[in-house]
Structures are given as C-alpha cells and as structure tokens.
Amino acid sequence: MNNICELLNIKYPIIQGGMAWVADANLASAVSNAGGLGLIAGGNAPKDIIREEIHKCRNLTDKTFGVNVMLLSPFVDEIIDLIIEEKIAVITTGAGNPAKYIDRLKEANVKIIPVVPSIALAQRMEKLKADAVIVEGTEAGGHIGELTTMVLTPQVADSVSIPVIAAGGIADGRGIAAAFALGAQGVQVGTRFICSEECNVHENYKTMVLKSKDRDAIVTGRITGHPVRTLKNKLAKDILSMEKQGIDPEEIDKKGIGSLRLATKDGDIHNGSFMAGQIASIIKDVKPCKDIIEDMVNQAKNIMPSIKL
Ligand code: TUI
C-alpha cells in the first residue's frame, strides 16, 4: 500500500491544498469522501470560526480530514490548542516553520505534514519527527518559495527518509505521474479543487480560473518579501506598479488587506486577490471532487502502470 495512504488511512495519496477563504468544511469533506485528504484552511481566521468548520466537517464525512495551519496567522497558538482539543488527525502547515509546535502535536497524536520550500527545512522537519513533508514549488498559487516542483521534489526525496508529497503545478494525472517519477509518494492539489462543484467560492473565481491563460498567474510581493501568486487583474497590476515605483512596502501590503475575501465571497474581479497556480490554464471544467480525483488517478495509472496509487 502507498505510504501516505497508510499513514493517513485514505484511499488515494491526494492531499487538498490549504487554501485560505476557499477550503471550508464543504470542500474538505468532499475531498475526503472522494478518497483524498481534505483540509479546512485556517488562514487568518480565529479559533471559533475554525471550530465551527471542524464540527460541520465531522457531520459531512466519517473519513480522515485535517486542518491547514497558516503560520503567519495572528491566531496560530490558539488554533494549535483547538487542533489538540478537537483531536484532529492531521495538519499541514504553510508560510513558516512549525518547529515549536511539533512536540505538543506529536504528544497529542496529531500527524504533522509541513510545507517546505527547501532541503534544509525538510531535513529539520524530519529530525523533529514530522510524519511527511510537502515540497511546494514556485508554480503553486498563494504564498510561494523560489524553487520549482521539478527540482525541489527529487532533491528533497534524496535528502530525507520520510515520505515526500509534491505540490505546485499538479492538476491532472500527468502531474501525478511526473511527481511520482521525481520521487514523490503523494501530491497536494490546490487550484484544481477551486473548480469543483463542492467549492463554495464565488462563481467569478471559478470563471477566472477557467478563462486563465498560461502566463496569467503572476507574482506580486517579491519586493515586500511575501511573494504571492495570483491571477492577473487590476489589483495585481496596481500592486506591481506600486512595487516598480518603490512605494513603501507597508503601503503596498495594505492594498492586499481584505482582497481574498473580495475574491472568494464577493467575486470582485477587479479588486479581489484570486490566488491560483501556474497550472490554472489547463483547467477547463467544474466537476465533483470525486470525478476530479478519479480522473486524475486513472490518467496517472494509464501513463505509469507501476505507479503506487
Ligand atoms: O502557505 C502557503 N500558501 C499560502 S498561505 C496564504 S495566506 C497569505 N496571504 C497573504 C500573504 C501571505 C500569506 C496563501 N497561500 N503555501 C505553503 C508555503 N509555505 N509556501 C512557502 C512556504 C514556506 C516558506 C517559508 C514554508 C516554510 C518557510 O520557512 C521559512 C523558515 O522560517 O524557515
């Protein structure tokens, strides 16, 4: 059996990305019910909101699901407490180093799978007894690292003994087969699940992804030190222009405040932050999570019959 499936008691080693304002109980339960690992995104939300989503998710699935902890959140400490109180089976972490939380989580039997953008952090996480690592290439949407999935996956796979899950640029079975060829034992998929029937984002968000072209997922914030990949629109262009003009990074950061909500809830195509990966443009339809996952798995198996899925 596949190591990731065994570790998490799931059918397919397909982990849903922890997309803030996108991944609620509805999406997480749909991915878990389809045999993957669904996760509720903590994002910047406070404890009470996440607790509600956890309870909703429990009513929607009896399968394993998890919580994604965004480490830049001001509420990280209380969310870690909540995860332990609620006996969550597994967490993924992003946008920082979760070292100081690992001992407590392991003691409470919570599995921990950090996103790492480098070999050094992967090795550090292995030493601290993380259960697996997600290597997220710069192709991904949202907050990104420097290296690509293509180069990061084999290097990390050669550098640690814990299972490696590849992320960034994977939206079909070709991506899964490629990731496994590079040494991954699982994949994390984000953008593809935005265009699922169970994803509760505003229709305009799904349309933005469906209409996107190969060069539309651009990076802002390289100058402020918080690079974020979003689909090109007025907000992204305004931010890039402010960066070029050398405007104070704090002023630029202010422009982004509230923009994820504008994208996901209001569908504000001009002022919203439509986070998406570079693979967005291969997504051509909205379908149930079950079909997304099964189509990906079948395509990967056709390409690579020996694949352990
Ligand atoms: O976290 C993500 N993607 C995200 S988080 C997010 S919310 C946000 N919104 C605006 C600005 C910033 C965040 C939207 N998308 N992906 C996982 C990820 N983790 N990518 C890169 C990293 C990462 C970076 C540095 C992980 C660890 C790390 O460690 C640095 C250190 O301290 O060693």
py3Dmol code that shows the C-alpha trace and the ligand (Angstrom):
import py3Dmol

protein = """\
ATOM      1  CA  MET A   1       0.000   0.000   0.000  1.00  0.00           C
ATOM      2  CA  ASN A   2       1.096   3.577  -0.622  1.00  0.00           C
ATOM      3  CA  ASN A   3       2.905   5.031   2.449  1.00  0.00           C
ATOM      4  CA  ILE A   4       0.843   8.213   2.548  1.00  0.00           C
ATOM      5  CA  CYS A   5      -2.416   6.272   2.305  1.00  0.00           C
ATOM      6  CA  GLU A   6      -1.314   4.027   5.147  1.00  0.00           C
ATOM      7  CA  LEU A   7      -0.172   6.973   7.282  1.00  0.00           C
ATOM      8  CA  LEU A   8      -3.466   8.831   6.872  1.00  0.00           C
ATOM      9  CA  ASN A   9      -5.886   5.949   6.334  1.00  0.00           C
ATOM     10  CA  ILE A  10      -7.050   7.324   2.976  1.00  0.00           C
ATOM     11  CA  LYS A  11      -7.660   5.700  -0.428  1.00  0.00           C
ATOM     12  CA  TYR A  12      -5.579   7.947  -2.709  1.00  0.00           C
ATOM     13  CA  PRO A  13      -2.407   9.921  -1.807  1.00  0.00           C
ATOM     14  CA  ILE A  14      -4.009  13.167  -2.966  1.00  0.00           C
ATOM     15  CA  ILE A  15      -3.914  15.965  -0.407  1.00  0.00           C
ATOM     16  CA  GLN A  16      -6.042  19.069  -0.895  1.00  0.00           C
ATOM     17  CA  GLY A  17      -4.164  22.363  -0.654  1.00  0.00           C
ATOM     18  CA  GLY A  18      -4.909  24.536   2.379  1.00  0.00           C
ATOM     19  CA  MET A  19      -6.439  27.457   0.555  1.00  0.00           C
ATOM     20  CA  ALA A  20      -7.457  30.306   2.871  1.00  0.00           C
ATOM     21  CA  TRP A  21     -11.065  31.510   2.326  1.00  0.00           C
ATOM     22  CA  VAL A  22     -11.547  28.638  -0.160  1.00  0.00           C
ATOM     23  CA  ALA A  23     -11.131  25.377   1.751  1.00  0.00           C
ATOM     24  CA  ASP A  24     -14.107  25.166   4.113  1.00  0.00           C
ATOM     25  CA  ALA A  25     -15.873  22.123   5.582  1.00  0.00           C
ATOM     26  CA  ASN A  26     -17.784  21.586   2.350  1.00  0.00           C
ATOM     27  CA  LEU A  27     -14.691  21.259   0.167  1.00  0.00           C
ATOM     28  CA  ALA A  28     -12.650  19.362   2.765  1.00  0.00           C
ATOM     29  CA  SER A  29     -15.389  16.773   3.338  1.00  0.00           C
ATOM     30  CA  ALA A  30     -15.958  16.341  -0.407  1.00  0.00           C
ATOM     31  CA  VAL A  31     -12.244  15.639  -0.997  1.00  0.00           C
ATOM     32  CA  SER A  32     -12.127  13.218   1.937  1.00  0.00           C
ATOM     33  CA  ASN A  33     -15.321  11.465   0.845  1.00  0.00           C
ATOM     34  CA  ALA A  34     -13.749  11.063  -2.615  1.00  0.00           C
ATOM     35  CA  GLY A  35     -10.774   9.207  -1.114  1.00  0.00           C
ATOM     36  CA  GLY A  36      -8.244  12.042  -0.792  1.00  0.00           C
ATOM     37  CA  LEU A  37      -7.302  14.075   2.268  1.00  0.00           C
ATOM     38  CA  GLY A  38      -9.484  17.154   2.658  1.00  0.00           C
ATOM     39  CA  LEU A  39      -8.301  20.030   4.849  1.00  0.00           C
ATOM     40  CA  ILE A  40     -10.031  23.012   6.374  1.00  0.00           C
ATOM     41  CA  ALA A  41      -7.880  26.082   5.804  1.00  0.00           C
ATOM     42  CA  GLY A  42      -7.181  28.033   8.959  1.00  0.00           C
ATOM     43  CA  GLY A  43      -5.938  31.067   7.042  1.00  0.00           C
ATOM     44  CA  ASN A  44      -6.160  34.146   9.248  1.00  0.00           C
ATOM     45  CA  ALA A  45      -9.427  33.033  10.894  1.00  0.00           C
ATOM     46  CA  PRO A  46      -9.846  32.913  14.682  1.00  0.00           C
ATOM     47  CA  LYS A  47     -10.394  29.742  16.686  1.00  0.00           C
ATOM     48  CA  ASP A  48     -14.215  29.888  16.876  1.00  0.00           C
ATOM     49  CA  ILE A  49     -14.651  30.012  13.114  1.00  0.00           C
ATOM     50  CA  ILE A  50     -12.338  27.038  12.607  1.00  0.00           C
ATOM     51  CA  ARG A  51     -14.062  25.085  15.371  1.00  0.00           C
ATOM     52  CA  GLU A  52     -17.383  25.558  13.597  1.00  0.00           C
ATOM     53  CA  GLU A  53     -15.923  24.293  10.315  1.00  0.00           C
ATOM     54  CA  ILE A  54     -14.421  21.262  12.074  1.00  0.00           C
ATOM     55  CA  HIS A  55     -17.821  20.371  13.544  1.00  0.00           C
ATOM     56  CA  LYS A  56     -19.520  20.877  10.160  1.00  0.00           C
ATOM     57  CA  CYS A  57     -16.910  18.665   8.510  1.00  0.00           C
ATOM     58  CA  ARG A  58     -17.479  15.894  11.058  1.00  0.00           C
ATOM     59  CA  ASN A  59     -21.154  15.924  10.102  1.00  0.00           C
ATOM     60  CA  LEU A  60     -20.311  15.663   6.410  1.00  0.00           C
ATOM     61  CA  THR A  61     -17.730  12.864   6.452  1.00  0.00           C
ATOM     62  CA  ASP A  62     -16.600   9.932   8.542  1.00  0.00           C
ATOM     63  CA  LYS A  63     -13.290   9.837   6.658  1.00  0.00           C
ATOM     64  CA  THR A  64      -9.963  11.346   7.753  1.00  0.00           C
ATOM     65  CA  PHE A  65      -9.740  15.103   7.278  1.00  0.00           C
ATOM     66  CA  GLY A  66      -7.294  17.711   8.564  1.00  0.00           C
ATOM     67  CA  VAL A  67      -6.658  21.390   9.185  1.00  0.00           C
ATOM     68  CA  ASN A  68      -4.112  23.574   7.380  1.00  0.00           C
ATOM     69  CA  VAL A  69      -2.352  25.998   9.702  1.00  0.00           C
ATOM     70  CA  MET A  70      -1.115  29.203   8.066  1.00  0.00           C
ATOM     71  CA  LEU A  71       1.807  30.156  10.293  1.00  0.00           C
ATOM     72  CA  LEU A  72       1.634  33.893   9.551  1.00  0.00           C
ATOM     73  CA  SER A  73      -1.802  33.990  11.208  1.00  0.00           C
ATOM     74  CA  PRO A  74      -2.047  36.020  14.436  1.00  0.00           C
ATOM     75  CA  PHE A  75      -4.140  33.143  15.852  1.00  0.00           C
ATOM     76  CA  VAL A  76      -1.656  30.270  15.381  1.00  0.00           C
ATOM     77  CA  ASP A  77      -1.261  29.468  19.093  1.00  0.00           C
ATOM     78  CA  GLU A  78      -4.980  29.199  19.738  1.00  0.00           C
ATOM     79  CA  ILE A  79      -5.508  27.183  16.562  1.00  0.00           C
ATOM     80  CA  ILE A  80      -2.878  24.668  17.660  1.00  0.00           C
ATOM     81  CA  ASP A  81      -4.746  24.404  21.005  1.00  0.00           C
ATOM     82  CA  LEU A  82      -8.000  23.851  19.114  1.00  0.00           C
ATOM     83  CA  ILE A  83      -6.464  21.122  16.936  1.00  0.00           C
ATOM     84  CA  ILE A  84      -5.364  19.265  20.046  1.00  0.00           C
ATOM     85  CA  GLU A  85      -8.710  19.782  21.845  1.00  0.00           C
ATOM     86  CA  GLU A  86     -10.621  18.553  18.804  1.00  0.00           C
ATOM     87  CA  LYS A  87      -8.290  15.559  18.300  1.00  0.00           C
ATOM     88  CA  ILE A  88      -7.684  16.433  14.649  1.00  0.00           C
ATOM     89  CA  ALA A  89      -5.951  13.533  12.874  1.00  0.00           C
ATOM     90  CA  VAL A  90      -3.511  15.515  10.745  1.00  0.00           C
ATOM     91  CA  ILE A  91      -2.389  19.047   9.980  1.00  0.00           C
ATOM     92  CA  THR A  92      -0.436  20.589   7.180  1.00  0.00           C
ATOM     93  CA  THR A  93       1.382  23.866   7.803  1.00  0.00           C
ATOM     94  CA  GLY A  94       2.397  26.663   5.460  1.00  0.00           C
ATOM     95  CA  ALA A  95       4.153  30.013   5.254  1.00  0.00           C
ATOM     96  CA  GLY A  96       6.628  29.338   8.049  1.00  0.00           C
ATOM     97  CA  ASN A  97       8.491  26.923  10.273  1.00  0.00           C
ATOM     98  CA  PRO A  98       6.246  24.907  12.644  1.00  0.00           C
ATOM     99  CA  ALA A  99       9.171  23.572  14.767  1.00  0.00           C
ATOM    100  CA  LYS A 100       7.969  24.946  18.089  1.00  0.00           C
ATOM    101  CA  TYR A 101       4.581  23.209  17.840  1.00  0.00           C
ATOM    102  CA  ILE A 102       5.692  19.744  16.730  1.00  0.00           C
ATOM    103  CA  ASP A 103       6.393  18.144  20.145  1.00  0.00           C
ATOM    104  CA  ARG A 104       2.979  19.084  21.535  1.00  0.00           C
ATOM    105  CA  LEU A 105       1.195  17.928  18.401  1.00  0.00           C
ATOM    106  CA  LYS A 106       3.014  14.593  18.352  1.00  0.00           C
ATOM    107  CA  GLU A 107       2.224  14.038  22.029  1.00  0.00           C
ATOM    108  CA  ALA A 108      -1.438  14.592  21.221  1.00  0.00           C
ATOM    109  CA  ASN A 109      -1.192  12.082  18.346  1.00  0.00           C
ATOM    110  CA  VAL A 110      -1.745  14.700  15.644  1.00  0.00           C
ATOM    111  CA  LYS A 111       0.153  13.897  12.446  1.00  0.00           C
ATOM    112  CA  ILE A 112       2.078  16.839  11.059  1.00  0.00           C
ATOM    113  CA  ILE A 113       2.985  17.459   7.444  1.00  0.00           C
ATOM    114  CA  PRO A 114       4.754  20.810   6.930  1.00  0.00           C
ATOM    115  CA  VAL A 115       5.105  22.549   3.598  1.00  0.00           C
ATOM    116  CA  VAL A 116       8.814  23.143   2.977  1.00  0.00           C
ATOM    117  CA  PRO A 117      10.405  25.264   0.256  1.00  0.00           C
ATOM    118  CA  SER A 118      13.958  23.872   0.724  1.00  0.00           C
ATOM    119  CA  ILE A 119      16.056  20.807   1.543  1.00  0.00           C
ATOM    120  CA  ALA A 120      17.301  22.381   4.786  1.00  0.00           C
ATOM    121  CA  LEU A 121      13.797  22.821   6.200  1.00  0.00           C
ATOM    122  CA  ALA A 122      12.783  19.324   5.038  1.00  0.00           C
ATOM    123  CA  GLN A 123      15.723  17.825   6.940  1.00  0.00           C
ATOM    124  CA  ARG A 124      14.955  19.918  10.012  1.00  0.00           C
ATOM    125  CA  MET A 125      11.337  18.707   9.935  1.00  0.00           C
ATOM    126  CA  GLU A 126      12.435  15.081   9.617  1.00  0.00           C
ATOM    127  CA  LYS A 127      14.712  15.461  12.662  1.00  0.00           C
ATOM    128  CA  LEU A 128      11.800  16.891  14.653  1.00  0.00           C
ATOM    129  CA  LYS A 129       9.685  13.851  13.685  1.00  0.00           C
ATOM    130  CA  ALA A 130       7.316  15.349  11.136  1.00  0.00           C
ATOM    131  CA  ASP A 131       5.375  12.499   9.503  1.00  0.00           C
ATOM    132  CA  ALA A 132       5.968  13.627   5.909  1.00  0.00           C
ATOM    133  CA  VAL A 133       6.802  16.835   4.059  1.00  0.00           C
ATOM    134  CA  ILE A 134       5.066  18.676   1.268  1.00  0.00           C
ATOM    135  CA  VAL A 135       7.531  20.207  -1.183  1.00  0.00           C
ATOM    136  CA  GLU A 136       5.764  23.102  -2.801  1.00  0.00           C
ATOM    137  CA  GLY A 137       7.273  24.506  -5.956  1.00  0.00           C
ATOM    138  CA  THR A 138       7.017  28.108  -7.030  1.00  0.00           C
ATOM    139  CA  GLU A 139       4.379  27.087  -9.619  1.00  0.00           C
ATOM    140  CA  ALA A 140       1.844  26.959  -6.774  1.00  0.00           C
ATOM    141  CA  GLY A 141      -0.749  29.598  -6.018  1.00  0.00           C
ATOM    142  CA  GLY A 142      -0.689  31.869  -2.983  1.00  0.00           C
ATOM    143  CA  HIS A 143       2.431  32.367  -0.854  1.00  0.00           C
ATOM    144  CA  ILE A 144       5.357  30.757  -2.688  1.00  0.00           C
ATOM    145  CA  GLY A 145       9.010  29.784  -2.402  1.00  0.00           C
ATOM    146  CA  GLU A 146      11.778  30.115  -5.028  1.00  0.00           C
ATOM    147  CA  LEU A 147      12.410  26.621  -6.377  1.00  0.00           C
ATOM    148  CA  THR A 148      10.287  24.709  -8.864  1.00  0.00           C
ATOM    149  CA  THR A 149       8.473  21.451  -8.146  1.00  0.00           C
ATOM    150  CA  MET A 150      10.639  19.803 -10.831  1.00  0.00           C
ATOM    151  CA  VAL A 151      13.907  20.496  -8.999  1.00  0.00           C
ATOM    152  CA  LEU A 152      12.710  20.502  -5.378  1.00  0.00           C
ATOM    153  CA  THR A 153      10.953  17.121  -5.416  1.00  0.00           C
ATOM    154  CA  PRO A 154      13.904  14.868  -6.374  1.00  0.00           C
ATOM    155  CA  GLN A 155      16.359  16.818  -4.220  1.00  0.00           C
ATOM    156  CA  VAL A 156      14.212  16.562  -1.108  1.00  0.00           C
ATOM    157  CA  ALA A 157      13.310  12.927  -1.897  1.00  0.00           C
ATOM    158  CA  ASP A 158      17.060  12.163  -1.935  1.00  0.00           C
ATOM    159  CA  SER A 159      17.660  14.083   1.313  1.00  0.00           C
ATOM    160  CA  VAL A 160      15.045  12.701   3.723  1.00  0.00           C
ATOM    161  CA  SER A 161      13.607   9.280   4.587  1.00  0.00           C
ATOM    162  CA  ILE A 162      10.081  10.440   5.422  1.00  0.00           C
ATOM    163  CA  PRO A 163       7.559  10.465   2.563  1.00  0.00           C
ATOM    164  CA  VAL A 164       7.606  13.442   0.196  1.00  0.00           C
ATOM    165  CA  ILE A 165       4.422  14.944  -1.202  1.00  0.00           C
ATOM    166  CA  ALA A 166       4.874  17.145  -4.275  1.00  0.00           C
ATOM    167  CA  ALA A 167       2.888  20.343  -4.775  1.00  0.00           C
ATOM    168  CA  GLY A 168       2.732  23.174  -7.260  1.00  0.00           C
ATOM    169  CA  GLY A 169       1.712  22.663 -10.876  1.00  0.00           C
ATOM    170  CA  ILE A 170      -0.287  19.452 -10.412  1.00  0.00           C
ATOM    171  CA  ALA A 171      -3.842  19.435 -11.750  1.00  0.00           C
ATOM    172  CA  ASP A 172      -4.161  16.190 -13.722  1.00  0.00           C
ATOM    173  CA  GLY A 173      -2.836  12.640 -13.947  1.00  0.00           C
ATOM    174  CA  ARG A 174       0.228  13.734 -15.919  1.00  0.00           C
ATOM    175  CA  GLY A 175       1.224  15.872 -12.958  1.00  0.00           C
ATOM    176  CA  ILE A 176       0.784  12.954 -10.555  1.00  0.00           C
ATOM    177  CA  ALA A 177       2.853  10.618 -12.765  1.00  0.00           C
ATOM    178  CA  ALA A 178       5.587  13.260 -13.094  1.00  0.00           C
ATOM    179  CA  ALA A 179       5.662  13.876  -9.342  1.00  0.00           C
ATOM    180  CA  PHE A 180       5.976  10.143  -8.632  1.00  0.00           C
ATOM    181  CA  ALA A 181       8.722   9.814 -11.272  1.00  0.00           C
ATOM    182  CA  LEU A 182      10.604  12.503  -9.318  1.00  0.00           C
ATOM    183  CA  GLY A 183      10.358  10.557  -6.065  1.00  0.00           C
ATOM    184  CA  ALA A 184       7.120  11.817  -4.505  1.00  0.00           C
ATOM    185  CA  GLN A 185       4.741   9.382  -2.838  1.00  0.00           C
ATOM    186  CA  GLY A 186       1.806  11.770  -2.843  1.00  0.00           C
ATOM    187  CA  VAL A 187       0.615  15.033  -4.322  1.00  0.00           C
ATOM    188  CA  GLN A 188      -1.006  18.162  -2.979  1.00  0.00           C
ATOM    189  CA  VAL A 189      -3.554  19.701  -5.314  1.00  0.00           C
ATOM    190  CA  GLY A 190      -4.980  23.177  -4.823  1.00  0.00           C
ATOM    191  CA  THR A 191      -6.131  25.143  -7.864  1.00  0.00           C
ATOM    192  CA  ARG A 192      -7.880  22.154  -9.498  1.00  0.00           C
ATOM    193  CA  PHE A 193     -10.216  21.894  -6.475  1.00  0.00           C
ATOM    194  CA  ILE A 194     -11.264  25.559  -6.797  1.00  0.00           C
ATOM    195  CA  CYS A 195     -13.085  24.393  -9.930  1.00  0.00           C
ATOM    196  CA  SER A 196     -15.001  21.657  -8.129  1.00  0.00           C
ATOM    197  CA  GLU A 197     -18.752  21.666  -7.616  1.00  0.00           C
ATOM    198  CA  GLU A 198     -18.323  21.475  -3.852  1.00  0.00           C
ATOM    199  CA  CYS A 199     -16.050  24.506  -3.642  1.00  0.00           C
ATOM    200  CA  ASN A 200     -18.041  27.418  -2.210  1.00  0.00           C
ATOM    201  CA  VAL A 201     -16.118  30.302  -3.786  1.00  0.00           C
ATOM    202  CA  HIS A 202     -17.990  32.915  -5.852  1.00  0.00           C
ATOM    203  CA  GLU A 203     -18.708  31.793  -9.435  1.00  0.00           C
ATOM    204  CA  ASN A 204     -16.466  34.615 -10.733  1.00  0.00           C
ATOM    205  CA  TYR A 205     -13.448  32.957  -9.045  1.00  0.00           C
ATOM    206  CA  LYS A 206     -14.110  29.697 -10.889  1.00  0.00           C
ATOM    207  CA  THR A 207     -14.617  31.621 -14.154  1.00  0.00           C
ATOM    208  CA  MET A 208     -11.317  33.484 -13.647  1.00  0.00           C
ATOM    209  CA  VAL A 209      -9.509  30.131 -13.332  1.00  0.00           C
ATOM    210  CA  LEU A 210     -11.350  28.576 -16.302  1.00  0.00           C
ATOM    211  CA  LYS A 211     -10.575  31.566 -18.533  1.00  0.00           C
ATOM    212  CA  SER A 212      -6.960  31.972 -17.455  1.00  0.00           C
ATOM    213  CA  LYS A 213      -4.083  31.584 -19.914  1.00  0.00           C
ATOM    214  CA  ASP A 214      -0.590  30.177 -19.421  1.00  0.00           C
ATOM    215  CA  ARG A 215       1.032  33.465 -18.288  1.00  0.00           C
ATOM    216  CA  ASP A 216      -1.837  34.804 -16.182  1.00  0.00           C
ATOM    217  CA  ALA A 217      -0.787  33.509 -12.740  1.00  0.00           C
ATOM    218  CA  ILE A 218       1.705  36.202 -11.781  1.00  0.00           C
ATOM    219  CA  VAL A 219       3.701  37.026  -8.658  1.00  0.00           C
ATOM    220  CA  THR A 220       3.341  40.171  -6.586  1.00  0.00           C
ATOM    221  CA  GLY A 221       5.151  40.945  -3.348  1.00  0.00           C
ATOM    222  CA  ARG A 222       8.649  39.859  -4.361  1.00  0.00           C
ATOM    223  CA  ILE A 223       9.843  43.230  -3.081  1.00  0.00           C
ATOM    224  CA  THR A 224       7.958  43.127   0.232  1.00  0.00           C
ATOM    225  CA  GLY A 225       9.341  39.642   0.931  1.00  0.00           C
ATOM    226  CA  HIS A 226       5.923  37.964   0.764  1.00  0.00           C
ATOM    227  CA  PRO A 227       5.679  36.712  -2.803  1.00  0.00           C
ATOM    228  CA  VAL A 228       2.129  35.674  -3.668  1.00  0.00           C
ATOM    229  CA  ARG A 229       0.915  34.156  -6.942  1.00  0.00           C
ATOM    230  CA  THR A 230      -2.485  35.374  -8.131  1.00  0.00           C
ATOM    231  CA  LEU A 231      -4.339  35.662 -11.398  1.00  0.00           C
ATOM    232  CA  LYS A 232      -3.594  38.898 -13.241  1.00  0.00           C
ATOM    233  CA  ASN A 233      -6.228  41.602 -12.662  1.00  0.00           C
ATOM    234  CA  LYS A 234      -6.421  45.281 -11.670  1.00  0.00           C
ATOM    235  CA  LEU A 235      -5.306  44.616  -8.083  1.00  0.00           C
ATOM    236  CA  ALA A 236      -2.270  42.550  -9.164  1.00  0.00           C
ATOM    237  CA  LYS A 237      -1.272  45.131 -11.777  1.00  0.00           C
ATOM    238  CA  ASP A 238      -1.700  48.020  -9.290  1.00  0.00           C
ATOM    239  CA  ILE A 239       0.489  46.228  -6.741  1.00  0.00           C
ATOM    240  CA  LEU A 240       3.196  45.518  -9.337  1.00  0.00           C
ATOM    241  CA  SER A 241       3.136  49.134 -10.417  1.00  0.00           C
ATOM    242  CA  MET A 242       3.474  50.346  -6.799  1.00  0.00           C
ATOM    243  CA  GLU A 243       6.426  47.978  -6.366  1.00  0.00           C
ATOM    244  CA  LYS A 244       8.097  49.405  -9.502  1.00  0.00           C
ATOM    245  CA  GLN A 245       7.610  52.950  -8.191  1.00  0.00           C
ATOM    246  CA  GLY A 246       9.406  51.992  -4.983  1.00  0.00           C
ATOM    247  CA  ILE A 247       6.411  52.758  -2.766  1.00  0.00           C
ATOM    248  CA  ASP A 248       6.790  51.844   0.928  1.00  0.00           C
ATOM    249  CA  PRO A 249       6.231  48.037   1.289  1.00  0.00           C
ATOM    250  CA  GLU A 250       3.873  48.634   4.224  1.00  0.00           C
ATOM    251  CA  GLU A 251       1.705  50.792   1.994  1.00  0.00           C
ATOM    252  CA  ILE A 252       1.702  48.053  -0.667  1.00  0.00           C
ATOM    253  CA  ASP A 253       0.800  45.352   1.870  1.00  0.00           C
ATOM    254  CA  LYS A 254      -2.188  47.482   2.933  1.00  0.00           C
ATOM    255  CA  LYS A 255      -3.616  47.193  -0.594  1.00  0.00           C
ATOM    256  CA  GLY A 256      -3.904  43.446  -0.180  1.00  0.00           C
ATOM    257  CA  ILE A 257      -5.883  43.563   3.068  1.00  0.00           C
ATOM    258  CA  GLY A 258      -9.350  42.076   2.625  1.00  0.00           C
ATOM    259  CA  SER A 259      -8.672  41.201  -1.010  1.00  0.00           C
ATOM    260  CA  LEU A 260      -9.011  37.424  -0.564  1.00  0.00           C
ATOM    261  CA  ARG A 261     -12.486  37.943   0.847  1.00  0.00           C
ATOM    262  CA  LEU A 262     -13.348  40.196  -2.098  1.00  0.00           C
ATOM    263  CA  ALA A 263     -12.289  37.403  -4.483  1.00  0.00           C
ATOM    264  CA  THR A 264     -13.799  34.384  -2.757  1.00  0.00           C
ATOM    265  CA  LYS A 265     -17.029  35.843  -1.343  1.00  0.00           C
ATOM    266  CA  ASP A 266     -17.872  38.912  -3.457  1.00  0.00           C
ATOM    267  CA  GLY A 267     -16.360  37.759  -6.749  1.00  0.00           C
ATOM    268  CA  ASP A 268     -14.872  41.241  -7.237  1.00  0.00           C
ATOM    269  CA  ILE A 269     -12.881  40.548 -10.405  1.00  0.00           C
ATOM    270  CA  HIS A 270     -11.003  43.879 -10.244  1.00  0.00           C
ATOM    271  CA  ASN A 271     -10.100  44.265  -6.565  1.00  0.00           C
ATOM    272  CA  GLY A 272     -10.026  40.651  -5.358  1.00  0.00           C
ATOM    273  CA  SER A 273      -6.902  38.536  -4.876  1.00  0.00           C
ATOM    274  CA  PHE A 274      -7.513  35.422  -6.985  1.00  0.00           C
ATOM    275  CA  MET A 275      -4.756  33.129  -5.771  1.00  0.00           C
ATOM    276  CA  ALA A 276      -4.078  30.315  -8.242  1.00  0.00           C
ATOM    277  CA  GLY A 277      -1.155  28.266  -9.501  1.00  0.00           C
ATOM    278  CA  GLN A 278       0.538  28.383 -12.904  1.00  0.00           C
ATOM    279  CA  ILE A 279      -1.343  25.221 -13.909  1.00  0.00           C
ATOM    280  CA  ALA A 280      -4.687  27.109 -13.738  1.00  0.00           C
ATOM    281  CA  SER A 281      -4.968  27.384 -17.508  1.00  0.00           C
ATOM    282  CA  ILE A 282      -5.222  23.617 -18.088  1.00  0.00           C
ATOM    283  CA  ILE A 283      -8.417  23.521 -16.010  1.00  0.00           C
ATOM    284  CA  LYS A 284     -11.386  23.555 -18.372  1.00  0.00           C
ATOM    285  CA  ASP A 285     -14.372  22.405 -16.330  1.00  0.00           C
ATOM    286  CA  VAL A 286     -16.086  22.406 -12.966  1.00  0.00           C
ATOM    287  CA  LYS A 287     -16.895  18.900 -11.737  1.00  0.00           C
ATOM    288  CA  PRO A 288     -17.420  16.997  -8.470  1.00  0.00           C
ATOM    289  CA  CYS A 289     -14.309  16.303  -6.351  1.00  0.00           C
ATOM    290  CA  LYS A 290     -14.918  12.577  -6.844  1.00  0.00           C
ATOM    291  CA  ASP A 291     -14.598  12.948 -10.636  1.00  0.00           C
ATOM    292  CA  ILE A 292     -11.556  15.223 -10.310  1.00  0.00           C
ATOM    293  CA  ILE A 293      -9.756  12.659  -8.166  1.00  0.00           C
ATOM    294  CA  GLU A 294     -10.782   9.559 -10.099  1.00  0.00           C
ATOM    295  CA  ASP A 295      -9.946  11.114 -13.467  1.00  0.00           C
ATOM    296  CA  MET A 296      -6.519  12.169 -12.157  1.00  0.00           C
ATOM    297  CA  VAL A 297      -5.815   8.713 -10.726  1.00  0.00           C
ATOM    298  CA  ASN A 298      -6.926   6.898 -13.885  1.00  0.00           C
ATOM    299  CA  GLN A 299      -4.845   9.155 -16.129  1.00  0.00           C
ATOM    300  CA  ALA A 300      -1.773   8.672 -13.921  1.00  0.00           C
ATOM    301  CA  LYS A 301      -2.212   4.892 -13.943  1.00  0.00           C
ATOM    302  CA  ASN A 302      -2.516   4.856 -17.749  1.00  0.00           C
ATOM    303  CA  ILE A 303       0.711   6.816 -18.101  1.00  0.00           C
ATOM    304  CA  MET A 304       2.597   4.879 -15.432  1.00  0.00           C
ATOM    305  CA  PRO A 305       1.091   1.420 -14.840  1.00  0.00           C
ATOM    306  CA  SER A 306       3.523   0.678 -11.997  1.00  0.00           C
ATOM    307  CA  ILE A 307       2.531   3.784 -10.015  1.00  0.00           C
ATOM    308  CA  LYS A 308       1.648   3.129  -6.363  1.00  0.00           C
ATOM    309  CA  LEU A 309      -1.633   4.975  -6.065  1.00  0.00           C
TER     310      LEU A 309
END
"""
ligand_1 = """\
33
TUI
O 1.339 28.849 2.688
C 1.255 28.608 1.512
N 0.427 29.304 0.698
C -0.358 30.338 1.091
S -0.527 30.936 2.632
C -1.573 32.097 2.110
S -2.281 33.273 3.146
C -1.250 34.596 2.849
N -1.787 35.636 2.288
C -1.049 36.713 2.032
C 0.296 36.763 2.344
C 0.876 35.669 2.894
C 0.091 34.542 3.140
C -1.767 31.981 0.779
N -1.090 30.992 0.234
N 1.956 27.617 0.934
C 2.891 26.873 1.672
C 4.208 27.513 1.678
N 4.966 27.522 2.721
N 4.806 28.125 0.651
C 6.032 28.547 1.119
C 6.100 28.150 2.435
C 7.154 28.311 3.390
C 8.009 29.401 3.357
C 8.997 29.519 4.327
C 7.288 27.356 4.382
C 8.276 27.482 5.327
C 9.120 28.561 5.293
O 10.056 28.591 6.267
C 10.833 29.711 6.453
C 11.597 29.481 7.696
O 11.250 30.145 8.662
O 12.462 28.596 7.700
"""
view = py3Dmol.view(width=600, height=400)
view.addModel(protein, "pdb")
view.setStyle({"model": 0}, {"cartoon": {"style": "trace"}})
view.addModel(ligand_1, "xyz")
view.setStyle({"model": 1}, {"stick": {}})
view.zoomTo()
view.show()
